[in-house]
Amino acid sequence: MKKILFIFNAKAGHAAIGSHLLEIIDAFNSEDTSLTVMTTRYCGHATELVRTFGPEYDVILTSGGDGTVNEIANGLIAIEKKIPVMYIPTGTTNDFASSLGLSSDITKCIKQLTSGELFVSDAGMLNDRAFMYVAAFGTPVNVTYTTPQEEKNMWGYPAYVSRFLKTLPALRPFHLKISTGDREIEGDYLFGFVTNSYSVSGFKGVTGKNVSLNDGLFEFTLIRNVQNVVEFAELLSAAHTLLDEKPDEKYIERFAVSELRVECDEELEWNVDGEFGGKFRDSKITVLKSAVTFVV
């Protein structure tokens, strides 16, 4: 008999899972399966549940946002077991679910998962914290975890946009030393993001044209500092080139990396998969090839 551990975040997104719980339980609890249901109660709880109970199960079924999947991945990497993950996205943006091709419609997603195939994805490590699709730094990156859950549940994605616009007056550069193994860079940058996804914050295509989730490489995008209002206007105008294979080189740098070190003369705050990822003067990122298995 297949044992399934169902871990869900009841507060994710618009708390949409509430009206679908019985549907999910009915779909994955049968004569051939044994389903155990657990709900997360605080940040990091899903990681604790996987580390404590995960080894006893054949499959982990989870529902929540990208942050919930991040916690599941951290638990699996900690116990060093490639237990397949079935992911029902119910968060605000669900970037990684979109990259996996999973439907945001819960009923459709259930059908996908019950007839799906295994897909093995790379993951990243930021110092000692795993991430699945993005690690980002810079003034605006805390928007996803500083926006109150009540606002996200009420307004959804527009709540992020509103909070982002409020951060713009505080936009400032960071002086960074960056090394990737085959290159070294030093300069002032507004923000940057390391990605393994086809979209970030709901914006599709900004991570590059040749993205693969399991090629052992992540895409690293840097936005250079601007000196005045004219250059800021030029930067805004150049933003659309993020969608191009070669973005505007005056303000944007992008290249593929398997390892990365970012040194800053102050603590640099990171966002990992939409959640707070810590503050570091010395940040080391490595790609973990074929780290987590999903059903898609």
C-alpha positions in Angstrom: 0.0 0.0 0.0 1.4 3.4 -1.0 1.7 5.8 1.9 1.0 9.5 1.2 1.8 12.4 3.5 -0.4 15.4 2.8 1.0 18.7 4.2 -0.9 21.9 3.4 -0.9 25.6 4.2 -4.5 26.6 4.9 -3.6 30.3 4.8 -1.9 30.4 1.4 -3.2 32.7 -1.3 -6.9 33.3 -0.9 -7.2 30.3 1.5 -8.6 28.6 -1.5 -7.8 25.1 -0.4 -10.6 25.2 2.3 -13.4 24.4 -0.2 -11.3 21.7 -1.9 -10.0 19.7 1.0 -12.6 16.9 0.8 -12.0 16.7 -3.0 -8.3 16.3 -2.5 -8.6 13.7 0.3 -11.1 11.8 -1.8 -8.8 11.8 -4.9 -5.7 10.5 -3.0 -7.2 8.2 -0.4 -8.2 4.9 -1.9 -8.0 1.2 -1.3 -4.4 1.2 -2.6 -3.2 4.3 -0.6 -3.0 5.4 3.0 -3.3 9.2 3.4 -2.1 11.1 6.4 -3.1 14.8 6.7 -1.0 17.5 8.4 -1.4 21.3 8.3 1.4 23.8 8.8 1.1 26.1 11.8 4.1 28.4 11.4 7.0 29.4 9.2 9.3 26.4 8.7 6.8 23.9 10.0 6.6 22.0 6.7 10.3 21.4 6.8 10.0 20.0 10.3 7.2 17.7 9.3 9.1 16.3 6.3 12.3 15.8 8.4 10.3 14.1 11.2 7.8 12.0 9.2 8.9 12.1 5.6 11.1 9.0 5.6 8.0 6.9 6.5 6.2 7.8 3.3 6.3 7.0 -0.4 4.9 10.3 -1.7 4.5 13.8 -0.3 1.4 15.7 -1.4 1.5 19.4 -0.6 -0.7 22.4 -1.1 0.3 26.1 -0.6 2.4 28.7 -2.3 6.0 28.7 -3.5 7.2 29.2 0.1 5.5 25.9 1.2 7.3 24.1 -1.6 10.5 25.7 -0.5 10.0 24.2 3.0 9.2 20.8 1.6 12.3 20.9 -0.5 14.5 21.9 2.5 13.1 18.9 4.4 13.7 16.5 1.6 17.3 17.7 1.0 18.0 17.4 4.7 16.9 13.8 4.9 18.6 13.0 1.6 15.6 11.1 0.2 14.1 11.7 -3.3 10.5 11.2 -2.3 8.2 12.3 -5.1 6.3 15.5 -4.4 2.8 16.2 -5.7 2.2 19.9 -5.6 -1.2 21.6 -5.7 -0.5 25.4 -6.0 -2.8 27.7 -3.9 -0.4 30.6 -3.3 -0.5 34.2 -4.6 1.8 33.9 -7.7 2.8 30.2 -7.9 5.8 30.9 -10.1 7.4 27.5 -9.7 4.2 25.6 -10.2 3.7 27.5 -13.5 7.2 26.4 -14.5 6.4 22.8 -13.8 3.3 23.1 -16.0 0.8 22.6 -13.1 -2.6 24.1 -13.4 -3.7 26.8 -10.9 -7.2 25.3 -11.1 -7.2 22.8 -8.1 -9.6 20.3 -9.8 -7.5 20.3 -13.0 -4.3 20.0 -11.0 -5.6 17.0 -9.1 -6.3 15.2 -12.4 -2.8 16.1 -13.6 -1.2 14.6 -10.5 -3.2 11.4 -10.5 -2.0 10.6 -14.0 1.3 12.5 -14.0 4.9 11.5 -14.6 8.0 12.1 -12.6 10.2 15.1 -13.3 13.5 15.7 -11.4 14.3 19.3 -10.9 17.6 21.0 -9.8 17.6 23.1 -6.6 19.9 25.8 -5.3 21.6 26.3 -1.9 22.1 29.8 -0.5 24.6 29.1 2.2 22.7 26.5 4.2 19.2 27.2 2.9 17.8 25.4 -0.2 15.6 27.1 -2.8 13.7 25.8 -5.8 13.4 28.7 -8.2 14.7 32.1 -7.0 17.1 33.8 -4.6 17.0 37.6 -4.9 18.5 40.6 -3.2 17.8 44.4 -3.3 15.4 46.8 -1.8 12.2 45.6 -3.4 12.7 41.8 -2.8 11.1 41.8 0.7 7.7 42.7 -0.8 6.5 39.1 -0.9 7.1 38.4 2.8 6.4 41.8 4.2 3.0 42.2 2.6 0.4 41.1 5.3 -1.3 37.8 4.7 -4.7 39.6 5.1 -3.9 41.9 2.1 -2.7 38.9 0.0 -5.9 37.0 0.8 -8.1 40.0 0.0 -6.3 41.5 -3.0 -4.1 38.7 -4.3 -1.3 39.8 -6.7 -2.2 43.5 -6.7 -1.3 43.6 -3.0 2.4 42.9 -4.1 2.3 45.6 -6.7 1.0 48.2 -4.2 3.7 47.3 -1.7 6.4 47.3 -4.4 5.6 50.8 -5.5 5.9 52.0 -1.9 9.5 50.6 -1.8 10.7 52.6 -4.8 11.7 55.8 -2.9 14.0 53.6 -0.7 15.7 52.0 -3.7 19.5 52.1 -3.2 22.6 50.4 -4.5 24.9 47.8 -2.9 28.6 47.5 -3.6 29.3 43.9 -4.4 32.1 41.6 -5.3 30.9 38.7 -7.4 32.7 35.5 -8.4 31.3 32.6 -10.4 34.3 30.4 -10.9 35.1 31.7 -14.4 34.6 35.4 -13.8 34.9 38.1 -11.2 32.8 41.3 -11.1 32.8 44.3 -8.7 30.4 47.2 -8.8 27.3 48.9 -7.5 24.0 47.1 -8.1 20.4 47.8 -7.3 19.3 44.2 -7.2 19.9 40.8 -8.6 18.2 37.4 -8.8 19.4 33.8 -9.3 16.6 31.8 -10.9 15.5 28.4 -12.0 12.1 29.3 -13.4 10.3 30.7 -16.4 8.8 33.5 -14.4 9.5 35.6 -11.3 6.7 37.4 -9.4 4.3 36.5 -12.1 6.5 38.1 -14.9 7.1 35.4 -17.5 10.2 35.5 -19.6 12.3 37.9 -17.4 14.7 35.0 -16.5 15.9 34.5 -20.0 15.2 32.5 -23.2 17.1 29.3 -22.7 15.9 28.2 -19.2 16.0 24.5 -18.2 14.9 23.3 -14.8 17.4 20.4 -14.7 20.5 21.4 -16.7 22.7 22.0 -13.6 22.7 25.8 -14.3 20.8 28.7 -12.8 20.3 32.1 -14.5 21.9 35.1 -12.7 20.5 38.6 -13.5 22.0 41.8 -12.2 20.6 45.3 -12.4 23.3 48.0 -12.3 23.1 51.2 -10.3 22.0 54.5 -11.9 23.4 57.9 -11.1 20.6 60.3 -11.9 17.0 60.7 -13.0 17.9 60.4 -16.7 19.7 57.1 -16.2 16.8 55.9 -14.0 14.4 56.6 -16.9 16.8 54.8 -19.3 16.8 51.8 -16.9 13.0 51.7 -16.9 13.0 51.8 -20.6 15.6 49.0 -20.8 13.6 46.8 -18.5 11.7 45.2 -21.4 14.9 43.8 -22.7 14.9 41.3 -19.9 12.6 39.4 -22.2 15.3 39.3 -24.9 18.0 36.7 -25.2 20.6 39.5 -24.7 19.2 42.3 -22.4 20.5 45.9 -22.5 24.1 45.5 -21.4 24.4 49.1 -20.1 22.1 48.3 -17.2 21.5 44.6 -17.1 23.9 41.6 -16.9 22.8 38.0 -17.2 24.7 34.8 -17.3 24.3 31.1 -16.3 26.0 29.8 -13.2 26.5 26.6 -11.3 28.1 28.3 -8.4 28.2 31.9 -7.2 29.7 34.0 -4.4 28.4 37.5 -3.5 30.3 39.6 -1.1 28.9 42.8 0.3 30.3 45.3 2.8 27.0 45.2 4.7 24.5 42.5 5.4 22.6 41.7 2.2 19.0 40.6 2.6 17.8 37.7 0.5 14.4 36.5 -0.7 14.3 32.8 -1.4 11.2 31.4 -3.1 9.2 34.4 -1.9 10.2 34.1 1.8 12.9 35.7 3.9 16.2 33.9 3.3 18.5 35.6 5.7 21.0 38.5 5.7 24.7 37.8 4.8 27.9 39.7 4.0 29.2 36.6 2.3 26.6 34.6 0.3 27.5 31.4 -1.5 25.1 29.8 -3.9 25.5 26.3 -5.5 23.3 24.4 -7.8 22.2 20.9 -6.6 21.7 18.8 -9.7 18.6 16.6 -9.8 17.7 17.4 -6.2 13.9 17.2 -5.9 11.4 14.9 -7.8 8.0 16.2 -8.7 4.9 14.6 -10.3 3.8 16.7 -13.3 
